[in-house]
């Protein structure tokens, strides 16, 4: 199948189903089954058996188990922070500091918060948005501006500083290719992720200068009333920020230890797993120490947080299985050979960026986008000689670009809710910024491609 155009069929079918049904789980499942039916010479029964074995085989890798566990525990960490009142305490502590004296400082507050909490995108968006609503009203800044600032910092920062669920997920996709330095490649994507970098720069410029363009310049405060997304109980802010700080420091420390003094050579899956376990234990200890929650509720909300992450983890497992399946089918090799013959090298990164952007825009999620395109980008880089981190970054940045432009993206919806902004207003005012950053990114990828 490696030399056959038929090897393109599973990812094409998966993309079509994802766009048609807006369901990444369904798309990946059908993609996996079709892959294995083709591998088994179009024998449906053998293909289904191989599909089941492929899904079970995901857990043969200890690294995959670490990453799945990390993703589940992130849900527990975020839910416990919310329900204990730690997030509310953090928001109120920012208000009590009274550091905001004018409209520019009011705009910079959510921008700064959005770039410092990169452990979970939704936690970051909600914290930055809820902490800033009253300030934006006080200084007559539109809620659309607030929605734009938190959406254009939280998601891009999460894909740049990958000590979070996205980082663990992408690391798992890279590990499936037996690369000698997957952590180093993951770190290397940061410098090439131009869209995310430009989006953050745009957000800080808008906040600091007070200037805006497009519909955002004339946006009014279309405030949407909503129930609070966090508990009304308040707990000390340290219950939130200390576990998050420990997650970062323990991850870096374990990368250093397992890499014998070289962060790039450390075991990423091992490090993030034990870091999240430690962070959850620290959080639980602090919740009990401050009397913020009973043992019964701690157990209840830990399990609830894990349950909330189950759909994302299901996508994670299917993504790993799909990546292994299309690798066995030879899809990545065929695409790399095809593009190597038919497409100039400097166009490859822009093509991947646009493909990722289109798929994320149409489906509203980056998870399925990464699952389909990262396993194609890696062999494409190996065959063409382009840096792996360069092409993987194009996929990652394209996913965020599509998310920012899409009205059905989860981060776009969450940003509207957290800012109390009318959703259509948010989509309309953010789109020119996303398109401008996307256009600049395409130019930069083309220029870089010329010089590689």
Buried (B, 14 or more C-beta within 10 A) or exposed (E): BEEEEEBBBBBEBBBBBBBEEBBBBBBBBBBBBBBBBBBBEEBEEBBBEBBBEBBEBBEEBEBBBBBBBBBBBBBBBBBBBBBBBBBBBBBBBBBEEEEBEEBBBBBBBBBBBBBBBBBBBBBBBBBBBBBBBEBBBEBEBBBBBBBBBBBBBBBBBBBBBBBBBBBBBBBBBBBBBEBEBBBBBBBBBBEBBBBBBBBBEBBBEBBEEEEBEBBBEEBEBBBBEEEEBBBEBBBBBBBBBBBBBBBBBBBBBBBBEBBEEEBBBBBBBBBBBBBBBBBBEBBBEBBBEBEBBEEEBBEBBBEBBBEBBEEBBBBBBBBBBBBBBBBBBBBBBBBBBBBBEEEEBBBBBBBBBBBBBBBBBBBBBBBBBBBBBBBBBBBBBBBBEBBBBBBBBBBBBBBBBBBBBBBBBBBBBBBBBBBBBBBEBBBBBBBBBBBBBBEBBBEBBBEBBEEE
